[in-house]
Amino acid sequence: MNPVSILLLGFAMSTDAFAAAIGKGAGMARPRLSQAMRAGLIFGVIEAITPVVGWLLGRGASRYIQAWDHWAAFALLLALGLHMIWNGVKPEADEPVDETRKHGFVGLALTGLSTSIDALAVGVGLAFVDTPIAVVAVVIGLCTFTMVTLGIMLGRVLGAMVGRRAEVIGGIILIGVGAVIVYEHLSA
C-alpha cells in the first residue's frame, strides 16, 4: 500500500467513530477540548489496536471473523444508542448528573470498540496483503484521534442548540451507524 492509500484507509476507518463522537459530544453538557482529546485518545488507541488484532487473527481465521463482525458492531451500537435515547427521554433527576461517570472511560471505550469492529475486519484483510500493519495501525489511530476530537467539539455546538434531548440524537446516530455497517456488509 502506498502512503496515500494508507491515509485514506485511516480516514475511512475513523468516519463511524466521528459520527459516534458527534453523538457523544451532543450528550455532554459542555465538553472542553481536554475532554474531547481524551475521548479522541481512547477511540484512537482502540481503533489502532483492532486492525492489528484482526491482522493476527487473519492469519488463520478470516472467514469466521468476517461472518459476524457486522452483527457484533450493530449489537453494541444498538445497545449504546438505546441507552443514550433512554437517558435523553427519562425524567430529569433532582440531583446533579456526574458527567465524568456518564461519559467515563468505560462508556467511551465501549463506543470506541463498537465503532472499530470494521477495523478488525480490515486487519484480517490486510493479513493477506504485504502491508506494514504497524504503520497502518498508527495512521488509523491518529486519524481517529483527530476525527473524534473534532466530533466531540461539533457535538458540543449541536448539544447547545438542541438542549437536553441532544442525547436522543446521539443515540439515533449510534443506531444509524450500526445499521449502515450491517447494510454495507449485506449489500457487498
C-alpha positions as CSV (number, residue, x, y, z in Angstrom):
1,M,0.0,0.0,0.0
2,N,1.2,3.5,-0.8
3,P,1.1,6.3,1.8
4,V,-2.0,8.0,0.2
5,S,-3.9,4.7,0.4
6,I,-2.9,4.2,4.0
7,L,-4.0,7.7,4.8
8,L,-7.3,7.3,3.0
9,L,-7.8,4.0,4.9
10,G,-7.2,5.8,8.1
11,F,-9.8,8.4,7.5
12,A,-12.3,5.8,6.2
13,M,-11.9,3.8,9.4
14,S,-12.5,6.9,11.5
15,T,-15.8,8.0,9.9
16,D,-18.1,5.9,12.1
17,A,-16.1,6.9,15.2
18,F,-16.6,10.6,14.1
19,A,-20.3,10.1,13.8
20,A,-20.4,8.4,17.3
21,A,-18.3,11.3,18.7
22,I,-20.8,13.9,17.4
23,G,-23.5,11.9,19.3
24,K,-21.3,11.7,22.5
25,G,-20.5,15.4,22.3
26,A,-24.1,16.3,21.9
27,G,-24.9,14.4,25.0
28,M,-22.3,16.1,27.1
29,A,-23.1,19.3,29.0
30,R,-20.2,21.4,27.8
31,P,-17.3,19.3,26.7
32,R,-13.9,21.0,26.9
33,L,-11.1,20.5,24.4
34,S,-9.3,18.3,27.0
35,Q,-12.3,16.0,27.3
36,A,-12.6,15.8,23.5
37,M,-8.9,15.0,23.3
38,R,-9.3,12.3,26.0
39,A,-12.2,10.8,24.0
40,G,-10.1,11.0,20.8
41,L,-7.2,9.2,22.6
42,I,-9.4,6.4,23.8
43,F,-11.1,5.9,20.4
44,G,-7.8,6.3,18.6
45,V,-5.9,3.7,20.7
46,I,-8.8,1.2,20.4
47,E,-9.1,1.9,16.6
48,A,-5.3,1.4,16.2
49,I,-5.3,-1.9,18.2
50,T,-8.2,-3.6,16.4
51,P,-6.6,-3.9,12.9
52,V,-3.5,-5.4,14.5
53,V,-5.7,-7.9,16.3
54,G,-7.6,-8.6,13.1
55,W,-4.3,-9.0,11.2
56,L,-3.1,-11.5,13.8
57,L,-6.4,-13.4,13.7
58,G,-6.5,-13.2,9.9
59,R,-3.5,-15.5,9.7
60,G,-5.8,-18.4,10.2
61,A,-9.5,-17.5,10.8
62,S,-10.6,-14.7,8.4
63,R,-13.8,-16.4,7.3
64,Y,-15.1,-16.8,10.8
65,I,-14.5,-13.1,11.8
66,Q,-15.9,-11.7,8.6
67,A,-19.1,-13.7,9.2
68,W,-20.1,-11.9,12.4
69,D,-18.2,-8.6,12.6
70,H,-21.1,-6.5,11.3
71,W,-23.6,-8.1,13.7
72,A,-21.3,-7.6,16.7
73,A,-20.8,-3.9,15.8
74,F,-24.6,-3.4,15.2
75,A,-25.5,-5.1,18.6
76,L,-23.0,-2.9,20.5
77,L,-24.1,0.3,18.8
78,L,-27.8,-0.5,19.1
79,A,-27.4,-1.2,22.9
80,L,-25.4,2.0,23.4
81,G,-27.8,4.0,21.2
82,L,-30.9,2.8,23.0
83,H,-29.2,3.6,26.4
84,M,-28.5,7.1,25.2
85,I,-32.0,7.5,23.9
86,W,-33.4,6.3,27.3
87,N,-31.1,8.8,29.1
88,G,-32.4,11.6,26.9
89,V,-36.1,10.9,27.4
90,K,-36.3,9.8,31.0
91,P,-37.4,12.4,33.6
92,E,-34.6,14.5,35.0
93,A,-33.4,13.6,38.4
94,D,-33.2,16.2,41.1
95,E,-29.6,15.5,41.9
96,P,-26.9,16.7,39.5
97,V,-25.6,14.2,37.0
98,D,-22.0,13.1,37.3
99,E,-20.8,13.9,33.7
100,T,-17.4,12.1,34.3
101,R,-19.3,8.8,35.1
102,K,-21.8,9.3,32.3
103,H,-19.1,9.8,29.7
104,G,-16.4,8.0,31.5
105,F,-13.7,5.7,30.3
106,V,-15.9,2.5,30.1
107,G,-18.6,4.2,28.1
108,L,-16.1,5.8,25.7
109,A,-14.2,2.5,25.4
110,L,-17.3,0.5,24.6
111,T,-18.4,3.1,22.0
112,G,-14.8,3.1,20.6
113,L,-14.8,-0.7,20.5
114,S,-18.2,-0.9,18.8
115,T,-17.1,1.5,16.0
116,S,-13.8,-0.2,15.5
117,I,-15.1,-3.7,14.6
118,D,-14.8,-2.8,10.9
119,A,-11.1,-2.0,11.5
120,L,-10.8,-5.5,12.9
121,A,-12.1,-6.9,9.6
122,V,-9.8,-4.6,7.7
123,G,-6.9,-6.0,9.7
124,V,-8.0,-9.5,8.7
125,G,-7.9,-8.5,5.0
126,L,-4.5,-6.9,5.4
127,A,-3.1,-10.2,6.7
128,F,-3.2,-11.4,3.1
129,V,-1.5,-8.4,1.6
130,D,2.1,-7.2,2.0
131,T,1.3,-4.3,4.3
132,P,3.2,-2.7,7.1
133,I,0.5,-3.3,9.7
134,A,2.2,-1.1,12.4
135,V,2.2,1.9,10.1
136,V,-1.4,1.3,9.1
137,A,-2.4,1.0,12.8
138,V,-0.7,4.2,13.8
139,V,-2.3,6.1,10.9
140,I,-5.7,4.8,11.7
141,G,-5.2,5.7,15.3
142,L,-4.1,9.2,14.6
143,C,-6.9,9.8,12.1
144,T,-9.4,8.5,14.6
145,F,-8.0,10.7,17.4
146,T,-8.4,13.8,15.1
147,M,-11.9,12.9,13.9
148,V,-13.2,12.1,17.3
149,T,-11.8,15.2,18.9
150,L,-13.5,17.3,16.2
151,G,-16.7,15.2,16.5
152,I,-17.0,15.8,20.3
153,M,-16.5,19.6,19.8
154,L,-19.0,19.7,16.9
155,G,-21.4,17.7,19.1
156,R,-20.9,20.4,21.8
157,V,-22.3,23.0,19.3
158,L,-25.2,20.7,18.4
159,G,-25.9,20.0,22.0
160,A,-26.1,23.7,22.9
161,M,-28.6,24.3,20.0
162,V,-30.7,21.2,20.8
163,G,-30.6,21.1,24.6
164,R,-31.2,18.1,26.8
165,R,-32.7,16.0,24.0
166,A,-29.3,16.0,22.2
167,E,-28.5,12.7,23.8
168,V,-31.5,11.2,21.9
169,I,-30.0,12.5,18.6
170,G,-26.7,10.9,19.7
171,G,-28.4,7.6,20.3
172,I,-30.1,7.7,17.0
173,I,-26.7,8.4,15.3
174,L,-25.2,5.4,17.0
175,I,-28.0,3.2,15.9
176,G,-27.7,4.6,12.4
177,V,-24.0,3.9,12.3
178,G,-24.7,0.3,13.3
179,A,-27.4,0.0,10.6
180,V,-25.1,1.3,8.0
181,I,-22.4,-1.2,9.0
182,V,-24.9,-4.1,8.6
183,Y,-26.3,-2.6,5.3
184,E,-22.8,-2.2,3.8
185,H,-21.9,-5.8,4.7
186,L,-25.1,-7.3,3.5
187,S,-25.1,-5.3,0.2
188,A,-21.4,-6.1,-0.6
